[in-house]
Amino acid sequence: MNGQNRSDIQIGDEVAIVLKQDQRTGKLTEGVVQNILTKSAFHPHGIKVRLESGAVGRVKKIK
């Protein structure tokens, strides 16, 4: 799953996100979802989440 559908992501899921400052390089940050920030059901660049570490970014991979 690529993280574009909100219904695929649950709080507590392990995911890989791309942070705003890493969008050019595509560097991924891994962690556990604390909050889902995107309200719409679909986003072409990935659903925005906050990880338990406090990092905010768009989901690229769901583990």
C-alpha contacts under 8 A as a table, 3 or more apart, distances in Angstrom:
res1	aa1	res2	aa2	distance
1	M	8	D	7.52
1	M	61	K	6.31
1	M	62	I	5.87
2	N	5	N	7.96
2	N	46	G	7.41
2	N	59	V	7.27
2	N	60	K	5.36
2	N	61	K	5.04
2	N	62	I	6.57
3	G	6	R	7.21
3	G	8	D	6.89
3	G	9	I	7.05
3	G	46	G	5.14
3	G	47	I	5.95
3	G	58	R	7.85
3	G	59	V	4.96
3	G	60	K	5.40
3	G	61	K	5.90
3	G	62	I	6.44
4	Q	42	F	5.54
4	Q	43	H	5.24
4	Q	44	P	5.84
4	Q	45	H	6.63
4	Q	46	G	4.28
4	Q	47	I	5.55
4	Q	59	V	7.40
4	Q	60	K	7.88
5	N	8	D	5.61
5	N	9	I	7.40
5	N	41	A	5.89
5	N	42	F	4.69
5	N	43	H	6.82
5	N	46	G	7.50
5	N	47	I	6.88
6	R	9	I	5.56
6	R	38	T	7.73
6	R	40	S	7.29
6	R	41	A	5.00
6	R	42	F	5.97
6	R	47	I	6.23
7	S	10	Q	7.51
7	S	41	A	6.90
9	I	13	D	6.80
9	I	62	I	7.61
10	Q	13	D	5.62
10	Q	33	V	7.30
10	Q	36	I	7.98
11	I	32	V	7.71
11	I	33	V	5.08
11	I	34	Q	5.62
11	I	35	N	6.32
11	I	36	I	7.26
12	G	32	V	5.53
12	G	33	V	5.08
12	G	34	Q	6.43
13	D	32	V	5.51
13	D	33	V	5.56
13	D	62	I	7.42
13	D	63	K	7.51
14	E	30	E	7.25
14	E	31	G	5.61
14	E	32	V	4.53
14	E	33	V	6.54
14	E	62	I	6.38
14	E	63	K	5.51
15	V	30	E	5.73
15	V	31	G	5.73
15	V	32	V	6.20
15	V	33	V	7.05
15	V	59	V	6.65
15	V	60	K	7.64
15	V	61	K	5.67
15	V	62	I	4.51
15	V	63	K	5.53
16	A	28	L	5.78
16	A	29	T	5.37
16	A	30	E	4.28
16	A	31	G	6.53
16	A	59	V	5.97
16	A	60	K	5.82
16	A	61	K	5.07
16	A	62	I	6.47
16	A	63	K	7.65
17	I	28	L	5.38
17	I	29	T	5.22
17	I	30	E	6.28
17	I	57	G	5.49
17	I	58	R	5.16
17	I	59	V	4.35
17	I	60	K	5.37
17	I	61	K	6.99
18	V	22	D	6.08
18	V	23	Q	6.19
18	V	26	G	6.34
18	V	27	K	6.17
18	V	28	L	4.87
18	V	29	T	6.13
18	V	57	G	5.35
18	V	58	R	5.55
18	V	59	V	6.69
18	V	60	K	6.80
19	L	22	D	5.12
19	L	23	Q	6.35
19	L	27	K	7.85
19	L	28	L	7.39
19	L	29	T	7.27
19	L	55	A	7.46
19	L	56	V	6.35
19	L	57	G	4.48
19	L	58	R	6.86
20	K	23	Q	5.49
20	K	56	V	7.97
20	K	57	G	6.29
21	Q	24	R	7.43
22	D	25	T	5.40
22	D	26	G	5.64
22	D	27	K	5.55
22	D	28	L	7.71
23	Q	26	G	5.07
23	Q	27	K	7.25
28	L	60	K	7.96
31	G	51	L	5.88
31	G	52	E	6.97
31	G	53	S	7.28
32	V	51	L	5.34
32	V	52	E	5.77
33	V	36	I	7.30
33	V	49	V	6.55
33	V	50	R	6.07
33	V	51	L	4.53
33	V	52	E	6.16
34	Q	49	V	7.45
34	Q	50	R	5.62
34	Q	51	L	4.99
34	Q	52	E	5.06
35	N	49	V	5.69
35	N	50	R	5.13
35	N	51	L	6.94
36	I	39	K	7.82
36	I	47	I	7.58
36	I	48	K	6.41
36	I	49	V	4.50
36	I	50	R	6.49
37	L	47	I	7.53
37	L	48	K	5.34
37	L	49	V	5.14
37	L	50	R	7.04
38	T	47	I	5.69
38	T	48	K	5.25
38	T	49	V	7.14
40	S	43	H	7.09
42	F	46	G	7.75
42	F	47	I	7.16
43	H	46	G	5.28
43	H	47	I	5.82
45	H	58	R	6.99
46	G	58	R	4.99
46	G	59	V	5.08
46	G	60	K	6.21
47	I	58	R	5.26
47	I	59	V	5.54
48	K	56	V	7.03
48	K	57	G	5.35
48	K	58	R	4.23
48	K	59	V	6.31
49	V	56	V	5.72
49	V	57	G	5.79
49	V	58	R	6.21
49	V	59	V	7.01
50	R	53	S	7.96
50	R	54	G	5.95
50	R	55	A	5.66
50	R	56	V	4.44
50	R	57	G	6.77
51	L	54	G	5.26
51	L	55	A	5.34
51	L	56	V	6.41
52	E	55	A	7.44
59	V	62	I	7.33
